[in-house]
Amino acid sequence: QAGILASLQRILIGFSFGSLIGALAGLAMGSSRLIADLFHPLVNFFRFVAPTAWIATAMVWFGLGEASKISLIIYATVFVVLLSSMIGVSAVARNKIRAARCLGATDRQIFFLVTLPGALTYVLTGMRMALMNAFMTVVAAEMIAAEAGLGYLIYNSRQWMETDSIFVGMLTLGIVGLVADRLFVFVSRTLLRRFSFQ
């Protein structure tokens, strides 16, 4: 139980920060051609570098504590949400934006009343995919001097050839991930339903 809670805490913190950063950056890049042109090359470069490639660097920069583990989960989350958010902005019908301008809407009103609601489905879809990345990355992240967690259980059991414990860790990870996904879908549908009725 302590291992599950430790992993969930790391996933929740990393996923939340990564999703927030990715959504804000993606909405900004999707709304501004200048920002997109400036940061698109960097995004396309770093999103192809696997989170596991940063393990050694994370240890040097952030030490062996929670910061290094959470930073890897943030990294695994941010680019998926960012790209989905960008696509969501580009998918908003231009006619809706033109109509809002014709009615006298300001840029801020257009963003919050037209662009954001139109892109919300894409943002949430990106977050759901990023949640999967967070669960996969936590296993690698907990190999960095962790003392608890499902990844730690799997890695430590491998060293002692405890195959049963490895499968217990994998099974638990899958079940917890499934529950988290179902919960996220429920919250997403509730949020979208409320948004659509506003």
Protein Blocks (a to p, Z undefined) as FASTA:
>chain_A
ZZmmmmmmmmmmmmmmmmmmmmmmmmmmmmpmklmmmmmmmmmmmmmpcfklmmmmmmmm
nojblklmmmmmmmmmmmmmmmmmmmmmmmpcfklmmmmmmnopafklmmmmmmmmmmmm
mmmmmmmmmmmmmmmmmmmmmmnopabdjklmmmmmmmnopaklmmmmmmmmmmmmmmmm
mmmmmmmmmmmmmmmmZZ
